[in-house]
Amino acid sequence: MTYVLSTLLFFSTAYGCGVPTYSPNARVVNGEDVRPYSWPWQISLQYLSGGAYHHTCGGTLVAANWILTAGHCVSSGRTYRVVVAEHNRDIVEGPEQRIAVSSIVVHPQWNPNCPSCGNDLALMKLSKSAVLNDKVKLGCLPPAGQLLANKYPCYITGWGRLYTGGPSAATLQQALLPAVDHAHCTQRDWWGSTVKTTMVCAGGDVKSGCNGDSGGPLNCKGSDGRWYVHGVTSFVSSSGCNALKKPTVFSRVSNYVSWIKSTIAKN
């Protein structure tokens, strides 16, 4: 376990987790294409069907051979792969690395029949390590227990639907989603008791996550200049992806740092 954790620390330090070579765009509107490779820990999770792979969820490269995604993105019996250094899913651009998933560990308390119960997390071990470079880097985990202040600026990224019921994005998208603290998000006319302390809310206006963004990161810049993955995209309102006062809900990564690290160490 000591060796594995030391290796994780080495990769995080040597390759600068949370520090993209290509800085994200400063200007953000709903459904904006990202600057290529500016979120180098974002991955496309794909499943095999009909002899071809299809995008289903996002995820975060948290170690050279481990992906963090949502528990509801996993279906038993499916064959998965991840694509790192992906930008436009409709074009083979060259830097992509396609790597098979060798094993999956879903959070033991995830209940697919109760998304609002929380623990919507899964870790996927890759069949080989991704090659880290200027377009492929690790996402940083936040300090255990850390909470985001209300309206703290964060970004959601993914290839999900461009609007409720609309087409999925071909090019990776980003949107500014300010954090909504627990006190606000649990107000009666917001999410109420649906949202637990193990979750984090962000958005609640015209920008939000949507189908296909699940499992992807909520990226928030720390005071040290690094981007930290504070959330794993979990669910949106059944009335639509950008419903007023129904911000996108994420699994709060700072609540699960110990589980993430111990699972990687044991496997």
C-alpha positions in Angstrom: 0.0 0.0 0.0 2.8 2.4 0.8 4.4 1.7 -2.6 1.1 2.4 -4.4 0.4 5.6 -2.5 4.0 6.7 -3.1 3.6 6.0 -6.8 0.4 8.1 -6.9 2.2 10.9 -5.2 5.1 10.7 -7.7 2.7 10.9 -10.7 0.8 13.8 -9.1 4.0 15.7 -8.4 6.0 14.9 -11.5 3.2 15.5 -14.0 1.5 18.3 -12.1 -2.0 17.1 -11.3 -4.6 19.8 -12.0 -2.3 21.9 -14.1 -3.2 21.8 -17.8 -0.5 22.7 -20.4 -3.2 24.4 -22.4 -5.2 26.8 -20.2 -9.0 26.6 -20.3 -10.9 29.4 -22.1 -11.5 32.5 -19.9 -14.8 33.2 -21.7 -17.7 30.8 -20.9 -21.2 30.6 -22.2 -23.7 27.8 -22.2 -22.5 24.9 -24.4 -19.1 26.4 -25.3 -16.4 24.2 -27.0 -13.4 23.8 -24.7 -9.9 24.8 -25.8 -8.4 21.5 -27.0 -6.8 19.5 -24.2 -7.4 22.2 -21.6 -9.0 19.6 -19.3 -6.4 16.8 -19.7 -7.8 14.6 -17.0 -11.3 14.3 -18.6 -12.0 11.0 -20.3 -14.8 9.5 -22.4 -16.2 6.3 -21.0 -17.4 4.0 -23.8 -19.2 0.6 -23.9 -19.1 -2.0 -26.6 -22.3 -2.7 -28.5 -22.9 -4.0 -32.0 -19.2 -4.2 -32.7 -18.5 -0.6 -31.9 -17.9 1.6 -28.9 -20.3 4.3 -27.8 -19.9 7.2 -25.4 -21.9 6.8 -22.2 -20.3 8.9 -19.5 -17.4 11.1 -18.5 -14.8 10.4 -15.9 -11.5 11.7 -14.4 -8.0 10.2 -14.7 -7.0 10.2 -11.0 -4.0 7.9 -11.4 -2.2 6.7 -14.6 -4.3 3.5 -14.6 -7.4 4.5 -12.6 -10.6 6.4 -13.6 -13.1 8.0 -11.2 -16.7 8.0 -12.5 -20.3 7.6 -11.3 -21.7 4.4 -10.0 -24.8 4.8 -12.2 -22.5 4.8 -15.3 -21.7 1.1 -14.7 -23.8 -1.8 -15.9 -22.9 -5.4 -15.2 -22.0 -7.5 -18.2 -20.8 -4.6 -20.4 -17.4 -4.2 -21.9 -15.9 -0.8 -21.3 -12.9 1.2 -22.5 -11.8 4.8 -21.9 -10.4 7.3 -24.3 -8.0 9.9 -22.9 -6.8 13.0 -24.9 -10.3 13.0 -26.6 -11.6 16.3 -27.9 -13.9 15.8 -30.9 -15.4 12.4 -30.7 -16.3 12.4 -34.4 -12.7 12.8 -35.6 -9.6 10.8 -35.0 -7.2 13.7 -34.1 -4.1 11.7 -33.2 -3.4 12.1 -29.5 -6.2 9.8 -28.3 -5.3 6.8 -26.2 -7.9 4.0 -26.1 -7.5 1.7 -23.1 -9.6 -1.2 -22.0 -11.1 -1.3 -18.5 -9.8 -4.4 -16.6 -11.8 -4.1 -13.4 -14.5 -2.0 -11.7 -15.1 -1.1 -8.1 -18.5 0.5 -7.4 -18.9 2.2 -4.1 -20.3 -0.4 -1.7 -23.1 1.9 -0.5 -24.3 2.9 -4.0 -27.9 1.9 -4.5 -29.0 2.2 -8.2 -32.6 2.3 -7.0 -32.0 5.3 -4.8 -29.8 7.9 -6.5 -30.7 10.5 -3.8 -29.1 8.2 -1.2 -25.7 9.3 -2.5 -22.4 7.3 -2.9 -22.8 7.5 -6.7 -19.1 6.7 -7.4 -17.1 4.0 -9.2 -13.4 3.4 -9.8 -12.2 1.7 -13.0 -8.8 0.1 -13.3 -7.3 0.3 -16.7 -5.6 -2.6 -18.5 -2.5 -0.5 -18.8 -1.4 2.9 -17.7 -2.2 6.0 -19.8 0.9 7.7 -21.1 1.0 11.1 -19.4 2.0 14.0 -21.5 1.0 17.6 -22.4 -2.5 16.4 -23.4 -3.0 13.7 -20.7 -2.6 14.6 -17.0 -4.1 13.6 -13.7 -6.9 15.3 -11.9 -6.2 16.5 -8.3 -8.3 15.2 -5.5 -9.3 18.0 -3.0 -8.4 17.9 0.7 -10.6 15.5 2.6 -13.6 17.2 4.0 -13.2 20.4 2.1 -16.4 22.3 1.3 -16.9 24.9 -1.4 -18.2 28.4 -0.5 -21.5 29.5 -2.0 -21.0 30.8 -5.5 -17.5 29.5 -5.7 -16.7 29.4 -9.5 -16.4 25.8 -10.9 -16.6 24.3 -14.4 -18.5 21.2 -15.5 -17.1 19.5 -18.6 -18.5 16.7 -20.8 -19.9 15.5 -24.1 -23.5 15.3 -22.8 -26.6 16.6 -24.5 -26.5 20.2 -25.5 -30.0 20.8 -24.1 -32.8 18.7 -22.7 -33.7 16.0 -25.2 -31.1 17.4 -27.7 -28.1 15.9 -29.4 -25.0 14.9 -27.6 -22.0 17.1 -28.2 -19.3 16.0 -30.5 -16.7 18.4 -29.1 -16.0 18.5 -25.4 -18.0 21.3 -23.7 -17.5 23.4 -20.6 -19.8 25.7 -18.6 -19.3 27.8 -15.6 -21.3 26.4 -12.7 -21.0 28.4 -9.4 -21.2 26.1 -6.4 -24.4 26.2 -4.3 -23.7 25.5 -0.7 -25.7 22.9 1.3 -27.8 25.5 3.1 -29.1 27.0 -0.1 -29.4 23.8 -2.1 -31.5 22.1 0.6 -34.1 24.9 0.7 -37.6 23.7 0.1 -38.0 25.4 -3.3 -34.5 24.1 -4.3 -33.6 20.4 -3.9 -34.9 20.1 -0.3 -34.0 16.9 1.5 -33.0 15.2 -1.8 -29.5 16.6 -1.4 -27.3 15.0 1.3 -24.1 16.3 2.9 -22.2 13.8 0.7 -23.2 15.8 -2.3 -22.3 19.2 -3.8 -24.6 21.4 -5.9 -23.5 23.7 -8.7 -25.5 25.9 -11.1 -29.3 26.2 -10.9 -29.8 28.5 -13.8 -29.4 28.3 -17.6 -26.2 26.3 -17.4 -26.1 22.7 -16.2 -25.0 19.1 -16.8 -27.2 16.9 -18.9 -27.4 13.3 -20.1 -24.0 12.0 -21.1 -22.1 14.3 -18.7 -22.6 11.8 -15.8 -19.4 10.7 -14.1 -17.4 13.7 -15.3 -15.7 16.2 -13.1 -16.7 19.4 -11.4 -13.4 21.4 -11.8 -12.7 24.1 -9.2 -9.5 26.1 -9.1 -7.7 26.2 -5.8 -5.7 29.0 -4.2 -2.5 27.2 -5.3 -3.5 27.6 -9.0 -4.3 23.9 -9.5 -7.7 22.6 -10.6 -9.3 20.2 -8.2 -12.1 17.7 -9.0 -14.6 18.6 -6.3 -17.5 16.6 -7.8 -18.5 13.6 -9.9 -21.6 14.5 -11.9 -24.6 12.5 -10.5 -28.1 13.8 -11.4 -30.2 16.7 -12.6 -33.9 17.5 -12.3 -36.4 15.2 -14.0 -38.1 18.4 -15.3 -35.0 19.3 -17.4 -31.3 19.7 -17.5 -31.3 23.5 -16.7 -34.3 23.8 -14.4 -34.3 27.0 -12.2 -33.3 26.3 -8.6 -32.5 22.7 -9.4 -28.7 22.8 -9.8 -26.7 19.9 -11.1 -25.9 17.5 -8.2 -22.5 15.9 -7.8 -21.0 13.3 -5.5 -18.7 15.4 -3.2 -15.2 14.0 -3.8 -13.8 15.5 -0.6 -16.1 13.2 1.3 -14.7 10.1 -0.5 -10.9 10.8 -0.6 -10.1 8.0 1.9 -12.3 5.5 0.0 -10.7 6.5 -3.4 -7.1 6.2 -2.1 -7.7 2.9 -0.1 -9.5 1.3 -3.1 -6.6 2.1 -5.4 -4.1 0.9 -2.9 -5.9 -2.4 -2.3 -6.4 -3.2 -6.0 
